[in-house]
Amino acid sequence: MKLIDENLLDKIISEVVFENISDTISSHTAVSENLKKYKILTYYPENFKQIDPLNLYYNRYYWYLKFLISYQREIGYDAGLEQQEFKILEDGENITNVDWSEIEKISNKIKEDSHI
């Protein structure tokens, strides 16, 4: 997996109006920024035509986990958010050549970086 440059993500974020982000999430900068990165990768894939679908998928999963862990740390546990992680994993079944060991590496890295 190659992480998409955060400067590119931030540039696209600055051009998008995000609706439906709760005040609770918005009041936590890291949580909000991680969610926005996941959302642009998920709902605005046309901005990433130069990124192959497999790497886009890995990045979506990466940023969702960053969001989930920051949410749990800052706000608290939410079972619905954990269910969404499993839905993203299920989405991988529709993408050719997903390396599930890469998904495991992403998960381990996020948890290690977050000291979980």
N, C-alpha and C positions, 0 to 999 in steps of 0.2 A: 504494500500500500504506500502511496505517496500522498502525503497531506497536501491539500490545496492551500496555496499561499493565503495567509490570513489577511494580508493587505487587499487581495482580490475580494475575499469574503466581506471585509469591512466596507469596501467601495460599493459593492452591490447592496449591502445592508443600508447604506446611506441613501440609496435610491428607491428603497421600498418603504411603503407605509404598512406597518404591522398592526393589524387589528386583532382583537380577541386575545391579547396578552394581558392577563389579570394584573391588577394593581399590586398584588402580593409579589408576583414574579418581577414586575417592572421595578419594584423597590429594591431588588437585589441585582446589582449590576452584572456580576459574573453569571448568575442564573439566566438573566434576560439575554445577555450576549450569546451564551451557548445555545439557547433556544432559537434565537434569530439565525444563527449559523446553520443549525439543523433545518430550519424552515426554508431558508433560501435554497439549500441543496435539494430539498424535497419538492417544493412548490414552484421553484423558478429554475428548473434544470436547463432551460434554453440559454441561460447565462454561462453554461459550462459545456458548450458543444465540443470544446477541445479536450475535454476529459472523457475517457472511455466510461461506459456505464458501470463496469465493475469497480473502478476506482471511485466513481461518484457514490456508489453504494457503500463502500468501505468508509468514505468520508461522512456520509449520512449517519452511519452507525457510530462512528467515532464521536461526532458532535452530539448525537443524542445521548450517548453515555456520559459525556462531559456535563450535559444539561442535567440528566437524571441524578448524578452523584452530587452536583452542586446544589440541586434542588433539595435533595434529602439532607444534605449538610446544613443548608441555610434555612429551610422552611419546614422540612419534616417528611415523613414517609407518605407515599401516595401509591396505593395498589394499582390504580389506573395507569399511572406512568410506567410502572414495571410491566404491565400488560402491553403497553405500546412498544416496549423494547422487544418483546417476543413477536409482535406483529412485524416489526422491522426485520427481525431474523427470518420470519416466514417469507417476507418479500424477496429474500435472497434466493429462494427456490425458483424464482422467475428470471434469474440472471445467470447467464452462462459462465461456467468456470469459477464459481465462488469457492475460494479456498477457506474452508471452515477453520483451519488452523490459524489463518490470518485473522479471522474474527476473534478467535481465542487470544491471540497476541494483542489485538486492540483492547479487548476487555482487560487483560492482565496489565497492560501499560497504563490505562486510565486508572485502574484501581491502585496500582503502585504509585503513580504520580499523585494520587489523592490520599495516599497513606491509609488505604482501607485494608 
